[in-house]
Amino acid sequence: MRLVARLPDERQVGALVDSLRNIGLDRGDMIISNLADEQKFSSVEEAAEAGVSMIKTERNGLNDLGTFAEGVKGLKGEEGILVAVKMPKHEASKVREIMEQSGAVEIVQD
């Protein structure tokens, strides 16, 4: 299962990541994406030249480009920093609580 939190600033993201690591989650189970830095490219080649990491998802093919935020169903805000966390289902309520305490303005189950 995965939860995605949208936080207003980097300090809150740092606190969230630290708190999640304190309960035993690995940094490798998290994706962090600043909505202000997300860019759209017209081709895979252009994105590769810019050094963008590509993530293949169920929703797209190798030639379909989009931002990380576009792949999160139900996300409403367009500003801030996204922190996506993959965790076992039984830890979801604890992770959601930590996200709320860290200042998340939106939390979406993805």
Backbone torsions as a table, in degrees:
resi	resn	phi	psi	omega
1	MET	NA	153.9	-179.5
2	ARG	-137.4	136.7	172.2
3	LEU	-114.3	142.4	178.2
4	VAL	-123.2	122.2	178.3
5	ALA	-108.1	142.6	173.6
6	ARG	-110.7	121.4	-178.2
7	LEU	-117.8	149.1	-177.1
8	PRO	-71.7	-34.1	-175.8
9	ASP	-145.3	168.2	-173.3
10	GLU	-63.8	-35.0	179.5
11	ARG	-61.9	-40.4	178.4
12	GLN	-66.5	-37.0	177.7
13	VAL	-64.0	-44.5	178.1
14	GLY	-59.5	-43.3	178.7
15	ALA	-64.8	-40.1	179.1
16	LEU	-63.9	-47.5	-179.7
17	VAL	-60.9	-44.8	178.2
18	ASP	-60.0	-44.6	-179.7
19	SER	-64.2	-40.3	178.7
20	LEU	-67.0	-38.5	176.8
21	ARG	-66.5	-34.2	179.2
22	ASN	-65.2	-24.9	177.5
23	ILE	-95.3	7.6	172.9
24	GLY	102.0	3.8	177.1
25	LEU	-81.7	144.5	-178.0
26	ASP	-90.6	145.0	178.2
27	ARG	-59.3	-27.0	177.7
28	GLY	-67.8	-14.6	177.7
29	ASP	-91.8	9.1	-177.0
30	MET	-123.3	144.5	171.2
31	ILE	-120.8	129.8	178.9
32	ILE	-119.0	128.5	-176.9
33	SER	-139.9	121.0	177.3
34	ASN	-83.2	118.2	-177.2
35	LEU	-60.6	-30.4	179.7
36	ALA	-69.8	-27.2	-177.2
37	ASP	-91.6	-11.6	-178.9
38	GLU	-65.7	135.5	-178.4
39	GLN	-125.9	154.7	173.5
40	LYS	-108.1	138.3	179.1
41	PHE	-119.2	151.4	-177.7
42	SER	-83.1	-16.0	179.2
43	SER	-150.9	160.8	176.8
44	VAL	-61.9	-39.3	-179.5
45	GLU	-61.7	-43.1	179.8
46	GLU	-63.0	-42.5	178.3
47	ALA	-65.3	-40.9	179.7
48	ALA	-64.2	-40.2	178.1
49	GLU	-63.4	-30.9	179.4
50	ALA	-81.2	-5.4	178.4
51	GLY	81.9	22.7	-179.7
52	VAL	-77.1	133.6	174.9
53	SER	-78.5	135.0	179.8
54	MET	-99.8	136.3	175.5
55	ILE	-121.5	120.1	178.3
56	LYS	-83.8	129.2	178.1
57	THR	-122.9	173.8	179.2
58	GLU	-65.8	-24.6	-171.5
59	ARG	-85.9	-9.0	-176.3
60	ASN	-140.1	164.0	173.9
61	GLY	-97.9	179.0	-177.7
62	LEU	-64.1	-26.3	-179.2
63	ASN	-95.8	0.1	177.3
64	ASP	-92.0	120.5	-179.8
65	LEU	-109.1	144.4	175.8
66	GLY	-164.4	169.2	178.7
67	THR	-83.6	162.0	177.5
68	PHE	-59.2	-42.9	-177.7
69	ALA	-60.5	-34.1	179.4
70	GLU	-63.5	-24.5	-179.3
71	GLY	-86.6	-1.8	-178.9
72	VAL	-100.1	104.7	-179.2
73	LYS	-68.9	134.8	176.5
74	GLY	92.1	-5.7	179.3
75	LEU	-72.0	127.6	-175.2
76	LYS	-105.7	-37.8	-176.5
77	GLY	-76.3	154.1	-179.2
78	GLU	-118.1	4.5	-179.9
79	GLU	-127.3	150.2	176.4
80	GLY	115.2	-161.8	-176.7
81	ILE	-126.4	131.2	178.7
82	LEU	-92.8	138.1	172.0
83	VAL	-126.5	111.7	178.0
84	ALA	-101.1	132.9	-176.2
85	VAL	-128.2	125.8	175.0
86	LYS	-96.0	127.9	-177.4
87	MET	-151.1	161.8	173.0
88	PRO	-63.0	148.8	-176.6
89	LYS	-55.9	-36.3	-176.7
90	HIS	-69.6	-12.3	178.6
91	GLU	-98.8	-2.1	-173.2
92	ALA	-60.3	-43.5	-177.8
93	SER	-66.5	-36.2	178.0
94	LYS	-67.9	-42.3	178.7
95	VAL	-64.8	-42.0	178.3
96	ARG	-60.4	-42.7	179.4
97	GLU	-61.9	-42.4	178.7
98	ILE	-65.0	-39.8	177.9
99	MET	-61.5	-44.2	179.1
100	GLU	-63.2	-44.1	179.9
101	GLN	-65.7	-26.9	-179.6
102	SER	-82.6	-5.3	175.8
103	GLY	103.7	18.6	178.3
104	ALA	-61.5	132.3	178.1
105	VAL	-94.0	-10.6	178.7
106	GLU	-157.2	137.6	176.4
107	ILE	-133.6	128.2	-177.4
108	VAL	-124.8	133.8	172.1
109	GLN	-85.3	124.6	-174.4
110	ASP	-111.1	NA	NA
